[in-house]
């Protein structure tokens, strides 16, 4: 018997099949997140097409109501083997944390929907990109995280991009006159989304499942949205019913695609493609309503995206590597300790 390994056939090196599978999974993940960004943009189109004829809280009601069935099926499909099923997915020991997440999430949704009704789609999407900036800033007092000067500078630059978009005090900028309130609502919504993300982080760290968090938000959004919609209720006509159903079902589809993307690819690979949403909303805004950002808007959008991508790069690549290196220096691996013992 030969002691040497038999050579692999040409063109089929060890691990090649696994590598091809990994690359295929990554391609599917990228396509899924691009599809999610497109479908979220379509949901925004449906909200804007309502033209403010249906009150915002009523839109929020139906957005969550129509989304519950597909989200429940998603939660069932992704539930771990041996874990809770059916209504057991709603079991929780943290009802107040869910109440906080619902409260912040509904404020964020109100800000986005109100913005879609009164502002260009691309403007709302761009201002929504301030969420990572607020999240970075709020994580210091609320999560005790340390933010270095590089990320702090990126946050400051990002807010300069916001100033380019809203141009307050110019007298002619979109952040003045009738559009000032919608812009403030979108920015307030971005702060609320950041607070919702911090709440979700805390719940996840305490063992709450993603399915439970998503389902409680959909149910809470339906109940709160329904109660808030009663005083100003408007009966939709056939077209408006179709648009309301589209908001909920398309949003649920976007959630399905986003879940598939993050299940099939690394966060560091998938997250940057979420910024493709600005291209979709710009395209839909131009096609349906003739909306096109002016030069200062485009400059502000570019600055916001650049700062957001830099923060993502620091948080997902540079900082984890530095922390791992520091941990390795403080606690050498077992192999290194054995080598040191042999040398001593």
C-alpha positions as CSV (number, residue, x, y, z in Angstrom):
1,X,0.0,0.0,0.0
2,X,1.4,3.4,-1.0
3,X,1.9,5.8,1.9
4,X,1.2,8.8,-0.3
5,X,-2.3,10.2,-1.0
6,X,-3.8,9.5,-4.4
7,X,-3.8,12.6,-6.5
8,X,-7.1,14.4,-7.1
9,X,-8.5,14.4,-10.6
10,X,-7.5,17.5,-12.5
11,X,-10.0,20.4,-12.2
12,X,-11.5,18.9,-9.0
13,X,-9.3,20.0,-6.1
14,X,-10.2,19.2,-2.5
15,X,-13.0,21.5,-1.2
16,X,-13.9,22.8,-4.7
17,X,-17.4,21.6,-4.4
18,X,-17.9,23.2,-1.0
19,X,-16.4,26.4,-2.4
20,X,-18.8,26.4,-5.3
21,X,-21.7,25.9,-2.9
22,X,-20.5,28.8,-0.7
23,X,-20.3,31.1,-3.7
24,X,-23.7,30.1,-4.9
25,X,-25.2,30.7,-1.4
26,X,-23.5,34.2,-1.4
27,X,-24.9,35.0,-4.8
28,X,-28.4,34.0,-3.6
29,X,-28.0,36.1,-0.5
30,X,-27.0,39.2,-2.5
31,X,-29.9,38.7,-4.9
32,X,-32.2,38.3,-1.9
33,X,-31.2,41.5,-0.2
34,X,-31.4,43.4,-3.6
35,X,-34.9,41.9,-3.9
36,X,-35.8,43.0,-0.4
37,X,-34.6,46.5,-1.1
38,X,-36.7,46.6,-4.2
39,X,-39.8,45.3,-2.5
40,X,-39.5,47.7,0.4
41,X,-39.3,50.4,-2.2
42,X,-42.5,49.1,-3.8
43,X,-44.2,49.2,-0.4
44,X,-43.2,52.8,-0.2
45,X,-44.7,53.4,-3.7
46,X,-48.0,51.9,-2.4
47,X,-48.0,54.2,0.6
48,X,-47.3,57.2,-1.5
49,X,-50.0,56.2,-4.0
50,X,-52.6,56.5,-1.3
51,X,-51.9,60.3,-1.5
52,X,-52.7,60.9,2.1
53,X,-56.4,60.0,1.6
54,X,-56.1,57.3,4.3
55,X,-54.8,58.4,7.7
56,X,-51.3,57.3,8.6
57,X,-52.4,55.2,11.6
58,X,-54.9,53.4,9.4
59,X,-52.2,52.6,6.9
60,X,-50.0,51.3,9.8
61,X,-53.0,49.1,11.0
62,X,-53.3,47.4,7.6
63,X,-49.6,47.2,7.0
64,X,-49.3,45.0,10.1
65,X,-52.6,43.2,9.8
66,X,-51.9,42.0,6.2
67,X,-48.3,41.1,7.1
68,X,-49.2,38.8,10.1
69,X,-50.1,35.6,8.1
70,X,-46.9,35.5,6.0
71,X,-44.7,36.5,8.9
72,X,-46.3,33.8,11.1
73,X,-45.5,31.2,8.3
74,X,-42.0,32.5,8.2
75,X,-41.6,32.2,11.9
76,X,-42.9,28.6,11.8
77,X,-40.6,27.7,8.9
78,X,-37.5,29.1,10.6
79,X,-38.2,27.9,14.2
80,X,-35.5,25.6,15.5
81,X,-36.2,21.9,15.8
82,X,-37.6,21.1,19.2
83,X,-38.5,24.8,19.9
84,X,-41.9,26.3,20.4
85,X,-44.4,26.1,17.5
86,X,-47.7,27.8,16.7
87,X,-48.8,30.3,19.4
88,X,-45.9,29.1,21.5
89,X,-43.8,31.4,19.4
90,X,-45.4,34.3,21.3
91,X,-44.3,33.1,24.7
92,X,-42.1,35.7,26.4
93,X,-40.8,36.7,29.8
94,X,-40.1,40.3,28.6
95,X,-43.5,41.9,27.8
96,X,-42.2,45.4,28.7
97,X,-39.3,45.1,26.4
98,X,-41.8,44.2,23.6
99,X,-43.9,47.2,24.6
100,X,-40.9,49.4,24.2
101,X,-40.0,47.8,20.8
102,X,-43.6,48.3,19.6
103,X,-43.6,51.9,20.8
104,X,-40.4,52.8,19.1
105,X,-41.2,50.8,15.9
106,X,-44.5,52.5,15.5
107,X,-43.0,55.9,15.8
108,X,-40.4,54.9,13.2
109,X,-43.1,53.6,10.9
110,X,-45.3,56.7,11.3
111,X,-42.3,58.9,10.4
112,X,-41.5,56.9,7.3
113,X,-45.1,56.7,6.1
114,X,-45.8,60.3,6.8
115,X,-42.7,61.2,4.9
116,X,-43.7,59.0,1.9
117,X,-47.0,60.9,1.7
118,X,-45.4,64.3,1.6
119,X,-41.8,64.0,0.3
120,X,-40.0,62.5,-2.6
121,X,-39.4,58.8,-2.1
122,X,-35.6,59.1,-2.4
123,X,-35.5,61.9,0.2
124,X,-37.3,59.7,2.7
125,X,-35.0,56.7,2.0
126,X,-31.9,58.9,2.3
127,X,-33.0,60.4,5.6
128,X,-33.8,56.9,6.8
129,X,-30.1,56.1,6.3
130,X,-29.4,58.3,9.4
131,X,-30.6,55.4,11.6
132,X,-27.0,53.9,11.8
133,X,-25.7,57.4,12.8
134,X,-28.3,57.7,15.6
135,X,-27.7,54.1,16.6
136,X,-23.9,54.7,16.9
137,X,-24.5,57.9,19.0
138,X,-27.2,56.3,21.2
139,X,-25.2,53.2,21.8
140,X,-22.7,55.2,24.0
141,X,-25.1,56.2,26.8
142,X,-27.6,53.3,26.4
143,X,-25.4,50.3,25.7
144,X,-22.1,51.6,27.2
145,X,-20.2,51.1,23.9
146,X,-17.1,53.0,23.2
147,X,-17.0,54.9,20.0
148,X,-13.6,56.0,18.7
149,X,-12.8,59.2,16.9
150,X,-13.1,57.6,13.5
151,X,-16.7,56.5,13.9
152,X,-17.5,59.7,15.8
153,X,-16.1,61.7,12.8
154,X,-18.2,59.5,10.4
155,X,-21.3,60.3,12.4
156,X,-20.6,64.0,12.2
157,X,-19.9,63.8,8.5
158,X,-23.2,61.9,8.0
159,X,-25.1,64.7,9.7
160,X,-23.5,67.2,7.4
161,X,-25.0,65.1,4.6
162,X,-28.4,65.6,6.3
163,X,-27.9,69.3,6.3
164,X,-27.2,69.2,2.6
165,X,-30.5,67.5,2.0
166,X,-32.8,69.6,4.2
167,X,-30.9,72.9,3.9
168,X,-32.5,74.6,6.9
169,X,-32.5,78.4,7.0
170,X,-32.0,78.6,3.2
171,X,-35.5,79.8,2.7
172,X,-35.8,77.7,-0.4
173,X,-34.5,74.3,0.8
174,X,-36.8,71.3,1.3
175,X,-36.3,71.6,5.1
176,X,-38.4,74.8,5.1
177,X,-42.1,75.6,4.5
178,X,-44.6,72.8,4.1
179,X,-41.9,70.1,3.9
180,X,-40.2,70.9,7.2
181,X,-42.6,68.9,9.3
182,X,-42.5,65.7,7.2
183,X,-38.7,65.9,7.2
184,X,-38.7,66.3,11.0
185,X,-41.1,63.3,11.2
186,X,-38.7,61.1,9.1
187,X,-35.7,62.1,11.3
188,X,-37.7,61.5,14.5
189,X,-38.7,58.1,13.0
190,X,-35.0,57.3,12.3
191,X,-34.2,58.0,16.0
192,X,-37.1,55.8,17.0
193,X,-35.8,53.0,14.7
194,X,-32.4,53.3,16.4
195,X,-34.0,53.0,19.8
196,X,-35.9,50.0,18.5
197,X,-32.7,48.4,17.3
198,X,-31.1,48.9,20.7
199,X,-34.1,47.3,22.4
200,X,-33.9,44.4,20.0
201,X,-30.2,44.0,20.8
202,X,-31.0,43.8,24.5
203,X,-33.8,41.3,24.0
204,X,-31.6,39.2,21.8
205,X,-28.8,39.2,24.3
206,X,-31.3,38.0,26.9
207,X,-32.3,35.0,24.8
208,X,-35.5,36.3,23.0
209,X,-36.0,34.8,19.6
210,X,-36.2,36.8,16.4
211,X,-39.5,35.2,15.5
212,X,-41.1,36.2,18.9
213,X,-39.9,39.8,18.4
214,X,-41.2,40.1,14.8
215,X,-44.6,38.6,15.7
216,X,-45.2,40.7,18.8
217,X,-44.4,43.8,16.8
218,X,-46.9,42.9,14.0
219,X,-49.6,42.1,16.6
220,X,-48.9,45.2,18.6
221,X,-48.8,47.4,15.6
222,X,-52.2,46.0,14.5
223,X,-53.8,46.6,17.9
224,X,-52.3,50.1,18.5
225,X,-52.8,51.1,14.9
226,X,-56.4,50.0,15.0
227,X,-57.2,51.8,18.2
228,X,-55.5,55.0,17.0
229,X,-57.2,54.9,13.6
230,X,-60.8,54.7,15.0
231,X,-61.3,58.5,15.6
232,X,-60.3,59.5,12.0
233,X,-61.4,56.3,10.2
234,X,-61.9,56.6,6.5
235,X,-63.5,53.7,4.6
236,X,-61.2,52.8,1.7
237,X,-62.5,52.4,-1.8
238,X,-61.5,49.4,-3.9
239,X,-58.3,50.9,-5.2
240,X,-57.3,52.0,-1.7
241,X,-58.0,48.5,-0.3
242,X,-55.7,47.0,-2.9
243,X,-53.0,49.5,-2.0
244,X,-53.3,48.8,1.7
245,X,-53.1,45.1,1.1
246,X,-50.1,45.7,-1.1
247,X,-48.3,47.6,1.7
248,X,-48.7,44.7,4.1
249,X,-48.1,41.8,1.7
250,X,-45.1,43.4,-0.1
251,X,-43.6,44.4,3.3
252,X,-43.9,40.8,4.4
253,X,-42.3,39.6,1.2
254,X,-39.5,42.1,1.8
255,X,-39.1,40.7,5.3
256,X,-38.9,37.1,3.9
257,X,-36.3,38.1,1.4
258,X,-34.2,40.0,4.0
259,X,-34.4,37.0,6.3
260,X,-33.3,34.7,3.5
261,X,-30.4,37.0,2.7
262,X,-29.0,37.1,6.2
263,X,-29.5,33.4,6.7
264,X,-27.6,32.6,3.5
265,X,-24.8,35.1,3.7
266,X,-22.6,36.8,6.2
267,X,-23.7,40.1,7.5
268,X,-20.5,41.7,6.3
269,X,-21.4,40.6,2.8
270,X,-25.1,41.4,2.8
271,X,-25.5,44.7,4.7
272,X,-23.9,47.1,2.2
273,X,-26.4,46.0,-0.5
274,X,-29.3,47.4,1.6
275,X,-28.1,50.8,0.3
276,X,-29.4,49.8,-3.1
277,X,-32.8,50.9,-1.8
278,X,-31.9,54.5,-2.7
279,X,-31.6,53.5,-6.4
280,X,-35.0,51.8,-6.3
281,X,-36.7,54.7,-4.7
282,X,-35.1,57.2,-7.0
283,X,-36.1,55.1,-10.0
284,X,-39.7,54.6,-8.8
285,X,-40.0,58.3,-7.8
286,X,-38.8,59.4,-11.3
287,X,-41.1,56.9,-13.1
288,X,-44.3,57.5,-11.2
289,X,-44.1,61.1,-10.0
290,X,-41.3,62.7,-12.0
291,X,-39.2,63.1,-8.9
292,X,-35.5,63.7,-9.3
293,X,-33.1,65.0,-6.6
294,X,-31.2,68.2,-7.2
295,X,-27.4,68.4,-7.1
296,X,-27.3,69.2,-3.3
297,X,-29.7,66.3,-2.6
298,X,-27.5,63.9,-4.5
299,X,-24.4,65.3,-2.7
300,X,-26.1,64.8,0.7
301,X,-27.2,61.3,-0.2
302,X,-23.7,60.4,-1.3
303,X,-22.2,61.7,2.0
304,X,-24.8,59.8,4.1
305,X,-24.1,56.5,2.2
306,X,-20.4,57.0,2.5
307,X,-20.5,57.7,6.3
308,X,-22.9,54.8,6.8
309,X,-20.7,52.4,4.9
310,X,-17.6,53.6,6.8
311,X,-19.4,53.0,10.1
312,X,-20.4,49.5,8.9
313,X,-16.8,48.8,7.9
314,X,-15.5,49.8,11.3
315,X,-18.1,47.8,13.2
316,X,-18.0,44.6,11.2
317,X,-14.4,44.3,10.0
318,X,-11.8,46.5,11.7
319,X,-13.1,46.6,15.3
320,X,-13.9,42.8,15.6
321,X,-10.4,42.0,14.2
322,X,-8.8,44.4,16.7
323,X,-10.8,42.9,19.6
324,X,-9.8,39.4,18.5
325,X,-6.2,40.4,18.3
326,X,-6.3,42.0,21.7
327,X,-8.0,38.9,23.2
328,X,-5.4,36.7,21.5
329,X,-2.6,38.8,23.0
330,X,-4.2,38.6,26.5
331,X,-5.0,34.8,26.2
332,X,-2.6,33.0,23.8
333,X,-4.1,30.0,22.0
334,X,-3.4,26.6,23.5
335,X,-1.0,25.8,20.6
336,X,1.1,28.9,21.4
337,X,1.2,28.0,25.1
338,X,2.4,24.5,24.3
339,X,5.1,25.9,22.0
340,X,6.2,28.2,24.7
341,X,6.4,25.3,27.2
342,X,8.5,23.3,24.7
343,X,10.9,26.2,24.3
344,X,11.2,26.7,28.0
